[in-house]
Amino acid sequence: MDNTDQYLLNFKGYNFSLPVVDVDFLENLEDFEIRDDDVFIVTYPKSGTIWTQQILSLIYFEGHRSRTEIVKTIDRVPFLEYNIHKMDFLERPSPRLFSTHLPYYLVPKGLKSKKAKIIYIYRNPKDVLTSYFHFSNLMAITPAANNMEEFLGNFLDGKVVGSLWFDHIRNWYKYRHDFNILFMMYEEMKMDLRNSVLKISHFLEKELSEEDMEAVVKQATFTNMKSDPKANYYDVIHNEVGTRRNGHFLRKGVIGDWKNYLTVEQSERFDRVFQRKMKDFPLKFIWDVNKE
Ligand SMILES: Nc1ncnc2c1ncn2[C@@H]1O[C@H](COP(=O)(O)OS(=O)(=O)O)[C@@H](OP(=O)(O)O)[C@H]1O
């Protein structure tokens, strides 16, 4: 994977996906006008973005809950910096929902008015790494990850889209008081989806009826999303962006899959870096279904 330059665009110290980013848009991103009722999902890649896109669009749009309006999740909650459908964001009716992988220092400054809401989803980084490894082999727009050893090195060096996982989460947390932000953990969503949807809807000040809550939870499960063409990105990855092989964006959706892919040595190497970079970091991580 020594051809990363073909795939990465480093802009102001952060790596974007070169084939799908619009540099002119990035140049003006700081001044992108934020509305008070905008909602942003912020994630490091492979941490639960599509899942939260689905949850938010189900919370906000009756037509999505009832399955009467056929709009793909990616168009309901588009990526700010990867606007692959060239949507006119200024024309979008409120409330606008967005996704982004941006680091805290590159987001539009209007978010600092603390009116628009941000939901930051984080996931244990060994599962992020594992999910990312598979994603890199699947997608044509990322450098193929020849083997885990090589990918681990790139991940730990931040030579991937999203740059360093450690910096992303640490800084979003450090500067959290500058924003109106809720931190949610992928593993908690996995272990108690209902309660997580409740937390998210409280934060969004969108109280759901019992019936609507049921509909959201049911349609946001891994199994349901995997078989729902609006929610599983099938079209986006296979017919638009392009893949190298067969595979699904919704791969396994479990906690602790890293144990099937990292050797003991690789895991220990990861631990050493994690301990060094994350010491004093207050958020806890769940690495395994059985232990924290
Ligand atoms: N409903 C649900 N439940 C549990 N897990 C889910 C769900 N939806 C998506 N996923 C898993 O999230 C991983 C993809 O992460 P992202 O959506 O953040 O990817 S991306 O950054 O937008 O490319 C990817 O993880 P892995 O399966 O481990 O590869 C998806 O399967």
The ligand as an ORCA input file, in Angstrom:
! r2SCAN-3c Opt
* xyz 0 1
  N     -27.336     -1.619     12.268
  C     -26.047     -1.847     12.506
  N     -25.672     -2.533     13.608
  C     -24.358     -2.781     13.861
  N     -23.342     -2.396     13.047
  C     -23.681     -1.720     11.935
  C     -25.019     -1.403     11.613
  N     -25.025     -0.732     10.443
  C     -23.727     -0.640     10.050
  N     -22.922     -1.231     10.930
  C     -21.469     -1.427     10.848
  O     -20.775     -0.179     10.867
  C     -19.540     -0.331     10.117
  C     -19.487      0.711      9.015
  O     -19.158      1.934      9.632
  P     -19.508      3.333      8.997
  O     -20.920      3.374      8.572
  O     -19.061      4.368      9.966
  O     -18.578      3.368      7.718
  S     -18.178      4.692      6.882
  O     -17.203      5.414      7.680
  O     -19.375      5.474      6.623
  O     -17.556      4.140      5.633
  C     -19.551     -1.753      9.562
  O     -18.869     -2.546     10.535
  P     -18.221     -3.987     10.232
  O     -19.366     -4.918      9.994
  O     -17.480     -4.337     11.487
  O     -17.310     -3.853      9.057
  C     -21.043     -2.023      9.517
  O     -21.387     -3.374      9.432
*
